[in-house]
Amino acid sequence: MDDDELVAAVAARHAGTATGGRWDAAAEILPLTSVLFSREIDADAYELRTIMAGIGTLLAHTDVATVPLFSVGDPSVPEEHRPLAASGPPEADIFALALDRPERTVWALTGTLRCRLRILTLIAAGYLLRRLASAAPGEHRNLLRRLAWLTDARVSDPVELLTQVAGSRDPLLRMGNRGKTGAPADTGPWPFSGWAQWPATERITLAGRVSAVRAHRRTTFVDLTWDGRTAQLSMEAAVGGNIRAGDLLAVSGSTGRTRTGADTVFVEEVQRHRPSHTGGARRPVGADRSAVELSDLLARLRPALAAERFLEAITPILTTSSFGGASRPFSTWSAATSETAYLRVTTELALLGLVANGWSRCYEIGPSFRNEGLRGDALKEFLMLEAYAVDVDLPEMADVVITLVGEVLEEPLKAEHVDFDVIFQRLSGVSTADVSGVQQLAKRLAPATAERTADPDVLVRRLWRGTYRHQLGEGLIVVRDIPGSGSPFIAGRGRSADRLWLYLDSLEIAEISRNELDPATLHERLEQALARDPYAVHRDYREVLDVFANGIPPCVGLGLGLGRLASVRTSRREASGLGR
């Protein structure tokens, strides 16, 4: 165990002996804020309100038990950094010790002592307020900026807070120096324009990021990538041996072909080289290419939507409550309004509000957020197209979606329309009406679900999602008469619900549905959903019911996963030899 870990372990032992008292944060912090209103402190009213509102919010969450503080009697901690009292929250030890020890102590301390971010932030604010009282006039502005940053809810991690405020010998210098180390002497524009000539010129200068390195005894081959394009570089081993995946390079050389016929830059000079500190380990493979593919998809999708008379909307990402889905939301704290805010799960309610106010056809393309476990390649943040129309029925909206997907794929599409029960029996060999057969199939392919329930509709849905939808094959398939429960907002129940699933090359890309319009029915369904919702504390459907109570015309909605559509498009282009 090194010195830092030893200090952390000793501090943790002290923190483990509770005295039974309470830490009076308000009595300790509020008197210090009087310095903010001193004549010597040059601060505008907005800045002072921001700092005081942040401190007030923090104080509302400080019912903390006190423990003996290790750093009070630690002779290696300078006297000006020691806590004022012999006991207090464990975070006081963490902060005092971090002020005067190497930065890696921060990691040891926050890994050993349980650290509550709000308490640590208050302690740091108290430290800065004490410095402000005795600081020279030239330091006031710097200290005020740090206080505003600290109390404005911009930090989500204790290590980040400590390394920003207290991670160096001068706790207030680190923020101003972030990112300034390791910059190249030549800060002029990088030669990205050479990609327009690649590979049709005899000599070339290219810049980009290294995506792959293949080292041989005398030669190293490097894949240089930028803006969706890749060039192979050939370097002498002495030069290429220092190159790693993730590095940023600018190179010059002659162009030609290797013995295998691959277009190659034979590098003569590496003009600039910014090494990757992670060796490329944290860089998502192919992330740049995915962005190019998605950008191209959206460039085709928006004109196609405009041709179908849909107007694009932009609605808030942060909401005052979570609604529109059963998924667990991400939450944050709004310092300005002193309330919890949520990243939206869906744009459904916002778009329905536009429909209620006279928009016949509207859509939004934007991120939705689901704070739940990941399955496969699914992301907690994903790009969705949600759209509503009041002048079409369910089959007409399906035709619109088929047209849109055809525009994106650059080929006309014909869809197969099929009942769920028919396609399930075709793939599984078991009729959904054969309850015993479905249960036996579930015991073999979905045993965990079969142990929990014998409901044939639940088992059929689990078998479909876990096994049979992946066997649909290529092409576009529209599935109707779907069993099981759906969203409370969809008109009808079970197989009679007005909804369709769209699959493209065995991947579910969209759901189309007609909205339930009766507020009383919707209220009943939402109450039933909340009764079994593990995250019901976050839900507030009063705004939803208000929108419906004021009257929404009959409308059909669409949810289309753009990441999945882009994935299918990429796979099809690669299979046809059109990939980049």
HELIX and SHEET records of a PDB file:
HELIX    1   1 ASP A    3  ALA A   15  1                                  13    
HELIX    2   2 ALA A   25  ILE A   29  1                                   5    
HELIX    3   3 LEU A   30  PHE A   37  5                                   8    
HELIX    4   4 ALA A   45  LEU A   59  1                                  15    
HELIX    5   5 PHE A   70  GLY A   73  5                                   4    
HELIX    6   6 GLU A   79  HIS A   81  5                                   3    
HELIX    7   7 PRO A   90  LEU A   99  1                                  10    
HELIX    8   8 ARG A  104  THR A  112  1                                   9    
HELIX    9   9 LEU A  117  SER A  134  1                                  18    
HELIX   10  10 PRO A  137  THR A  151  1                                  15    
HELIX   11  11 PRO A  158  VAL A  165  1                                   8    
HELIX   12  12 ARG A  174  ASN A  177  1                                   4    
HELIX   13  13 PHE A  192  ALA A  196  5                                   5    
HELIX   14  14 ALA A  237  GLY A  240  1                                   4    
HELIX   15  15 ALA A  287  ALA A  307  1                                  21    
HELIX   16  16 GLU A  348  ALA A  356  1                                   9    
HELIX   17  17 LEU A  394  LEU A  409  1                                  16    
HELIX   18  18 PHE A  420  SER A  428  1                                   9    
HELIX   19  19 VAL A  435  LEU A  445  1                                  11    
HELIX   20  20 PRO A  447  ARG A  452  1                                   6    
HELIX   21  21 PRO A  456  GLY A  466  1                                  11    
HELIX   22  22 TYR A  468  GLN A  471  5                                   4    
HELIX   23  23 GLY A  494  SER A  496  5                                   3    
HELIX   24  24 PRO A  519  ALA A  531  1                                  13    
HELIX   25  25 ALA A  536  HIS A  538  5                                   3    
HELIX   26  26 ARG A  542  ALA A  549  1                                   8    
HELIX   27  27 LEU A  562  ALA A  575  1                                  14    
SHEET    1   A 2 VAL A  67  PRO A  68  0                                        
SHEET    2   A 2 SER A  87  GLY A  88 -1                                        
SHEET    1   B 6 ARG A 203  ALA A 215  0                                        
SHEET    2   B 6 THR A 219  TRP A 226 -1                                        
SHEET    3   B 6 ARG A 229  GLU A 236 -1                                        
SHEET    4   B 6 ASP A 263  ARG A 274  1                                        
SHEET    5   B 6 LEU A 248  ARG A 257 -1                                        
SHEET    6   B 6 ARG A 203  ALA A 215 -1                                        
SHEET    1   C 8 LEU A 311  GLU A 312  0                                        
SHEET    2   C 8 ARG A 361  PHE A 369  1                                        
SHEET    3   C 8 GLU A 381  ALA A 389 -1                                        
SHEET    4   C 8 VAL A 556  GLY A 561 -1                                        
SHEET    5   C 8 LEU A 507  ARG A 514 -1                                        
SHEET    6   C 8 ARG A 499  LEU A 504 -1                                        
SHEET    7   C 8 LEU A 476  ARG A 480 -1                                        
SHEET    8   C 8 ALA A 415  ASP A 419  1                                        
SHEET    1   D 3 LEU A 318  THR A 319  0                                        
SHEET    2   D 3 GLU A 339  LEU A 343 -1                                        
SHEET    3   D 3 SER A 331  SER A 334 -1                                        
END                                                                             
